[in-house]
Amino acid sequence: MAEITARPKEACPACGAAAEWNPAKQALVCPFCNTVSPAQLPQQAGDVMENDLAAALREVGDEKRGWQVEKTSVKCRSCQAISVFDPNRVGQRCEFCGSASLIPVEEIKAPIRPESLLEFKLPEPEVRDRVRNWYGNRWFAPSALKAKALTDTVRGIYIPYWTFDAHVHADWTADSGYYYYETETYTDSDGKSQTRQVQRTRWVPAAGSLEHFFNDELVPASRGIEEKLLRKIEPFPTTTDLKPYDPGFLSGWVVEQYQIDLVAAAQNSRNIMERKTRDLCGSEVPGDTHRNLNVISTFSGQTFKHILVPVWLVAYTYGAKNFQVVVNGYTGTIGGCYPLSWIKITVAVLAAILLLVIVAAIYTHSR
């Protein structure tokens, strides 16, 4: 693992305000006077390393816990997300749901430190344009959505993920089905004898084995953003573009602390891998179809990483409901929820019914 030295929070050399890490400029930039600080992240040697899962599940040492710099943590009473930010920043509202009900978090044990992270690649102005275009393509959203779901509320947040690697050996058995056709005689509605081809299936036993390597199976550890939304903006290029963790990358950014711990994430990952292994074995069964698939899997070489990924988030309230739009801060992929306009839906349904009536009338008239 790369040797990482904790660094204090940098101050702007011009005005003294807290500088923020700017991924585009690869430097610390003052958000008030735009001065680029001469201090930059140190060059880090070595690759991002995988951690042995079995050993970590027994115990993770204190040397791999904590953020390496002073941080403040608050928990939202509404959505339960834990936000972590620089101590000079005051948390007034939850970054994820907008609730003002925040309470300080006192940790019994410091969280496992991220192994690595992806930097933000998309600048905020481009994100706003993408979100506006996304709103514009939601045909059944209320017309007033663009005005009420303000894109100036977009926030950049680092979201916690776990990644898991494993090699699997699977033995499978199944009944392999092969289609064939027989000619069948029947009597139609006019009492005439007719023939038709009927599909049959011939079943034969089949067996085989499979070797597969799961590389960086992603398990989100966020409470502030729904998993289904994060799945919409995956993948994150964790196998190629991760950088070793350094606290300087987080300067000025809000980080969500994981609440899905390593044990729960590992079990979630195993369930995902077993489902995918079963699907892979099913695709190996010869023939046209199969039944009674039985798979026995053995996993080995299991490793993990705790990482942070960049997400731009728009959280807003429309009517009495809360909605979120999330943007992959590295690739720009968008996923989100939005309110529906029942007026637009009703008009569309009535238009479809009218079209069917017109088509039916034309067809009846032409006969």
C-alpha positions as CSV (number, residue, x, y, z in Angstrom):
1,M,0.0,0.0,0.0
2,A,1.2,3.5,-0.8
3,E,2.7,5.4,2.1
4,I,0.4,8.3,2.9
5,T,1.2,11.2,5.2
6,A,-1.6,13.2,6.9
7,R,-1.6,16.8,5.9
8,P,-3.3,19.8,7.6
9,K,-6.0,21.7,5.9
10,E,-4.5,24.3,3.6
11,A,-5.3,28.0,3.9
12,C,-5.5,30.4,0.9
13,P,-2.2,32.3,0.7
14,A,-4.1,35.5,-0.5
15,C,-7.1,35.8,1.8
16,G,-6.6,33.1,4.4
17,A,-9.9,31.2,3.7
18,A,-9.9,27.5,3.5
19,A,-8.8,26.3,0.1
20,E,-10.7,23.5,-1.7
21,W,-9.2,20.7,-3.8
22,N,-10.1,21.4,-7.5
23,P,-9.8,18.2,-9.6
24,A,-9.8,20.1,-12.9
25,K,-6.8,22.3,-11.9
26,Q,-5.2,19.5,-9.8
27,A,-4.6,22.1,-7.1
28,L,-6.1,23.8,-4.0
29,V,-8.2,26.8,-5.1
30,C,-9.8,29.4,-2.8
31,P,-13.6,29.5,-3.3
32,F,-13.7,33.2,-2.4
33,C,-10.9,34.8,-4.3
34,N,-10.1,32.0,-6.8
35,T,-6.4,32.0,-5.8
36,V,-4.6,28.8,-6.8
37,S,-2.5,27.6,-3.9
38,P,1.0,26.5,-4.6
39,A,0.4,23.5,-2.4
40,Q,-0.6,20.4,-4.3
41,L,-1.1,16.8,-3.5
42,P,2.1,14.8,-3.0
43,Q,3.1,12.3,-5.6
44,Q,2.1,8.9,-4.3
45,A,4.1,5.8,-5.1
46,G,2.6,2.3,-5.4
47,D,-0.6,0.9,-6.6
48,V,-4.0,0.7,-4.9
49,M,-3.8,-2.6,-3.0
50,E,-6.5,-5.2,-2.3
51,N,-7.1,-6.3,1.3
52,D,-7.6,-9.9,2.4
53,L,-11.3,-10.3,3.3
54,A,-11.0,-13.1,5.8
55,A,-8.3,-11.4,7.8
56,A,-10.2,-8.1,7.8
57,L,-13.5,-9.7,8.9
58,R,-11.6,-11.0,12.0
59,E,-10.3,-7.5,12.9
60,V,-9.3,-4.3,11.2
61,G,-6.4,-2.5,13.0
62,D,-6.6,1.1,14.2
63,E,-3.9,2.1,11.7
64,K,-6.5,1.7,8.9
65,R,-9.2,3.7,10.7
66,G,-10.0,7.4,10.7
67,W,-9.6,10.2,8.1
68,Q,-6.0,11.2,8.9
69,V,-7.2,14.8,9.4
70,E,-9.7,16.5,11.7
71,K,-13.3,16.1,10.5
72,T,-16.8,16.8,11.8
73,S,-19.5,14.2,11.5
74,V,-23.3,14.9,11.7
75,K,-26.2,12.4,11.3
76,C,-29.5,13.3,9.7
77,R,-32.5,12.3,11.9
78,S,-34.6,12.1,8.7
79,C,-32.6,10.0,6.2
80,Q,-30.0,8.7,8.7
81,A,-27.1,9.6,6.4
82,I,-23.8,10.6,8.2
83,S,-22.1,13.5,6.5
84,V,-18.4,14.3,7.2
85,F,-16.8,17.6,6.4
86,D,-14.1,20.1,7.4
87,P,-14.4,21.4,11.0
88,N,-14.7,25.0,10.0
89,R,-17.9,24.3,8.0
90,V,-21.3,24.5,9.7
91,G,-23.8,21.8,8.8
92,Q,-27.2,23.5,8.6
93,R,-29.1,21.1,6.4
94,C,-28.7,17.5,5.3
95,E,-27.0,17.3,1.9
96,F,-29.1,14.4,0.9
97,C,-32.7,15.2,1.9
98,G,-32.6,18.9,3.0
99,S,-33.6,18.2,6.6
100,A,-32.4,20.7,9.2
101,S,-32.5,18.0,11.9
102,L,-28.8,17.2,12.3
103,I,-27.1,15.8,15.4
104,P,-23.4,15.5,16.1
105,V,-21.9,12.0,15.8
106,E,-19.5,10.7,18.4
107,E,-17.8,7.6,17.2
108,I,-17.1,4.7,19.5
109,K,-14.6,3.4,17.0
110,A,-13.3,5.4,14.0
111,P,-14.5,4.1,10.6
112,I,-12.3,2.1,8.3
113,R,-10.3,4.6,6.2
114,P,-11.0,4.6,2.4
115,E,-8.3,2.7,0.5
116,S,-8.6,4.9,-2.6
117,L,-10.9,7.2,-4.5
118,L,-12.0,8.5,-7.8
119,E,-11.7,12.3,-8.3
120,F,-14.5,14.5,-9.6
121,K,-14.1,14.9,-13.4
122,L,-17.3,16.9,-14.3
123,P,-17.3,20.6,-13.3
124,E,-20.4,22.0,-11.7
125,P,-21.6,24.2,-14.6
126,E,-21.6,21.1,-16.9
127,V,-23.5,19.1,-14.4
128,R,-26.2,21.8,-14.1
129,D,-26.6,21.8,-17.9
130,R,-26.9,18.0,-18.0
131,V,-29.5,18.0,-15.2
132,R,-31.6,20.7,-17.0
133,N,-31.5,18.6,-20.2
134,W,-32.5,15.5,-18.1
135,Y,-35.5,17.3,-16.7
136,G,-36.5,18.5,-20.2
137,N,-36.6,14.9,-21.4
138,R,-39.0,13.7,-18.7
139,W,-42.2,13.9,-20.8
140,F,-44.6,13.0,-18.0
141,A,-43.0,15.4,-15.4
142,P,-44.9,18.6,-14.5
143,S,-44.0,21.5,-16.7
144,A,-43.0,23.6,-13.6
145,L,-40.4,21.0,-12.6
146,K,-37.4,22.9,-14.0
147,A,-38.3,25.9,-12.0
148,K,-39.1,24.1,-8.7
149,A,-36.2,21.6,-8.8
150,L,-33.5,24.2,-8.8
151,T,-30.2,23.1,-10.2
152,D,-28.4,25.7,-8.1
153,T,-28.8,23.3,-5.3
154,V,-26.5,20.8,-6.9
155,R,-23.9,19.5,-4.4
156,G,-20.7,17.4,-4.9
157,I,-20.4,14.5,-2.4
158,Y,-18.0,11.6,-2.1
159,I,-20.1,8.4,-1.6
160,P,-18.7,5.3,0.2
161,Y,-18.5,2.0,-1.7
162,W,-17.0,-1.4,-1.0
163,T,-15.5,-3.5,-3.8
164,F,-14.9,-7.2,-3.7
165,D,-12.8,-9.6,-5.7
166,A,-13.1,-13.4,-5.7
167,H,-12.4,-16.4,-7.8
168,V,-15.2,-19.0,-8.0
169,H,-15.2,-22.6,-9.1
170,A,-18.7,-23.9,-9.7
171,D,-19.9,-27.4,-10.5
172,W,-23.4,-27.6,-12.0
173,T,-25.9,-30.2,-13.1
174,A,-29.2,-29.7,-15.0
175,D,-31.7,-31.2,-17.4
176,S,-30.9,-30.0,-20.8
177,G,-33.8,-29.5,-23.2
178,Y,-33.8,-29.8,-27.0
179,Y,-36.8,-28.7,-29.0
180,Y,-38.3,-30.8,-31.7
181,Y,-41.6,-30.7,-33.6
182,E,-44.4,-33.1,-34.2
183,T,-47.3,-32.8,-36.6
184,E,-50.7,-32.8,-34.9
185,T,-54.1,-33.2,-36.4
186,Y,-57.1,-31.1,-35.1
187,T,-60.5,-29.9,-36.2
188,D,-61.1,-26.2,-36.8
189,S,-64.2,-24.1,-36.0
190,D,-65.7,-25.1,-39.4
191,G,-65.4,-28.8,-38.6
192,K,-62.6,-29.4,-41.1
193,S,-59.5,-31.5,-40.3
194,Q,-56.3,-29.5,-40.1
195,T,-52.6,-30.1,-39.2
196,R,-50.2,-28.0,-37.3
197,Q,-46.6,-28.2,-35.9
198,V,-46.4,-28.6,-32.1
199,Q,-43.2,-27.9,-30.2
200,R,-42.0,-30.7,-27.9
201,T,-38.9,-30.9,-25.6
202,R,-36.5,-33.8,-25.2
203,W,-34.8,-33.8,-21.8
204,V,-31.3,-35.3,-21.2
205,P,-29.0,-34.9,-18.2
206,A,-26.1,-32.5,-18.4
207,A,-23.2,-31.5,-16.1
208,G,-20.2,-29.2,-16.2
209,S,-18.0,-26.8,-14.3
210,L,-17.1,-23.2,-14.5
211,E,-14.2,-20.9,-13.5
212,H,-14.8,-17.2,-13.1
213,F,-13.1,-14.2,-11.5
214,F,-15.1,-11.4,-10.1
215,N,-13.2,-8.1,-10.3
216,D,-14.3,-5.1,-8.2
217,E,-17.9,-6.2,-7.5
218,L,-19.4,-2.9,-6.3
219,V,-21.5,-2.7,-3.2
220,P,-22.7,0.9,-2.3
221,A,-22.5,1.8,1.4
222,S,-24.7,4.9,1.3
223,R,-27.8,5.7,3.3
224,G,-28.3,9.1,1.9
225,I,-28.9,8.0,-1.7
226,E,-31.1,5.0,-2.6
227,E,-29.2,2.1,-4.0
228,K,-31.5,1.9,-7.0
229,L,-30.3,5.4,-8.0
230,L,-26.7,4.6,-7.5
231,R,-27.1,1.4,-9.6
232,K,-28.4,3.6,-12.5
233,I,-25.2,5.7,-12.6
234,E,-22.8,2.8,-12.3
235,P,-20.2,1.7,-13.4
236,F,-17.4,3.6,-11.8
237,P,-14.0,2.9,-13.4
238,T,-12.6,1.4,-10.2
239,T,-10.4,-1.2,-11.9
240,T,-8.3,1.4,-13.8
241,D,-8.7,5.0,-12.4
242,L,-8.6,4.8,-8.6
243,K,-6.0,6.9,-6.8
244,P,-4.6,6.1,-3.3
245,Y,-6.4,7.9,-0.6
246,D,-5.0,11.3,0.5
247,P,-7.1,13.6,2.8
248,G,-6.2,16.5,0.5
249,F,-8.6,15.2,-2.1
250,L,-11.4,15.8,0.3
251,S,-10.6,19.4,1.1
252,G,-13.8,21.4,0.8
253,W,-15.9,18.4,-0.1
254,V,-18.6,16.6,1.9
255,V,-18.1,12.9,2.4
256,E,-20.7,10.4,3.4
257,Q,-19.5,7.9,6.0
258,Y,-20.5,4.3,5.4
259,Q,-23.2,2.8,7.5
260,I,-23.3,-0.5,5.7
261,D,-20.2,-2.1,7.4
262,L,-17.8,-4.6,5.9
263,V,-19.6,-7.7,7.2
264,A,-23.0,-6.7,5.7
265,A,-21.3,-5.6,2.5
266,A,-19.4,-8.8,2.1
267,Q,-22.6,-10.8,2.6
268,N,-24.3,-8.6,0.0
269,S,-21.5,-9.1,-2.4
270,R,-21.5,-12.9,-1.9
271,N,-25.2,-13.0,-2.7
272,I,-24.6,-11.0,-5.9
273,M,-21.7,-13.2,-6.9
274,E,-23.8,-16.4,-6.3
275,R,-26.7,-15.1,-8.4
276,K,-24.3,-14.2,-11.2
277,T,-22.5,-17.5,-10.9
278,R,-25.8,-19.3,-11.3
279,D,-26.7,-17.3,-14.4
280,L,-23.2,-18.0,-15.9
281,C,-23.7,-21.8,-15.2
282,G,-27.2,-21.6,-16.8
283,S,-25.7,-20.1,-19.9
284,E,-23.3,-23.1,-20.1
285,V,-26.1,-25.7,-20.2
286,P,-26.3,-27.0,-23.8
287,G,-29.5,-27.2,-25.7
288,D,-32.4,-24.9,-26.2
289,T,-33.6,-24.6,-22.6
290,H,-32.9,-26.2,-19.2
291,R,-34.5,-27.1,-15.9
292,N,-33.5,-28.3,-12.4
293,L,-30.2,-26.3,-12.4
294,N,-28.2,-27.1,-9.4
295,V,-24.9,-25.2,-8.7
296,I,-22.3,-25.8,-6.0
297,S,-19.9,-22.9,-5.7
298,T,-16.5,-22.6,-4.0
299,F,-15.0,-19.1,-3.5
300,S,-11.3,-18.3,-3.0
301,G,-8.9,-15.4,-3.1
302,Q,-11.5,-13.0,-1.6
303,T,-10.3,-9.4,-1.3
304,F,-11.9,-6.0,-0.8
305,K,-11.3,-2.3,-0.9
306,H,-13.1,0.6,0.8
307,I,-13.3,3.5,-1.7
308,L,-15.0,6.8,-2.3
309,V,-16.7,7.8,-5.6
310,P,-17.8,11.2,-6.7
311,V,-21.5,12.0,-7.1
312,W,-23.2,15.3,-7.9
313,L,-26.6,15.4,-6.1
314,V,-29.7,17.5,-6.5
315,A,-32.2,17.0,-3.7
316,Y,-35.5,18.8,-3.8
317,T,-39.1,18.8,-2.5
318,Y,-42.0,18.8,-4.9
319,G,-45.4,18.9,-3.3
320,A,-45.1,16.8,-0.2
321,K,-42.5,14.4,-1.5
322,N,-38.7,14.5,-1.6
323,F,-36.8,13.6,-4.8
324,Q,-33.2,13.1,-5.8
325,V,-31.2,13.3,-9.1
326,V,-27.7,11.9,-9.0
327,V,-24.9,12.4,-11.5
328,N,-21.8,10.2,-11.8
329,G,-19.1,12.7,-11.1
330,Y,-16.6,10.8,-13.2
331,T,-18.7,9.7,-16.3
332,G,-21.7,12.0,-16.2
333,T,-24.3,9.3,-16.2
334,I,-27.6,10.5,-14.7
335,G,-30.2,8.7,-12.7
336,G,-33.1,10.2,-10.7
337,C,-36.6,10.3,-9.5
338,Y,-39.2,12.9,-10.4
339,P,-42.9,13.7,-9.8
340,L,-45.5,12.7,-12.4
341,S,-48.1,15.0,-14.0
342,W,-51.4,13.1,-13.9
343,I,-52.8,15.7,-16.3
344,K,-50.2,14.8,-18.9
345,I,-50.7,11.1,-18.2
346,T,-54.5,11.4,-18.6
347,V,-54.2,13.3,-21.8
348,A,-51.8,10.7,-23.2
349,V,-54.1,7.8,-22.2
350,L,-57.1,9.5,-23.8
351,A,-55.1,10.2,-26.9
352,A,-54.1,6.6,-27.2
353,I,-57.8,5.4,-26.7
354,L,-58.9,7.9,-29.4
355,L,-56.3,6.6,-31.8
356,L,-57.4,3.0,-31.2
357,V,-61.0,4.0,-31.8
358,I,-60.1,5.7,-35.1
359,V,-58.0,2.7,-36.3
360,A,-60.8,0.3,-35.4
361,A,-63.4,2.5,-37.2
362,I,-61.2,2.6,-40.4
363,Y,-60.7,-1.1,-40.3
364,T,-64.4,-1.8,-39.8
365,H,-65.3,0.6,-42.7
366,S,-62.8,-1.0,-45.0
367,R,-64.2,-4.5,-44.6
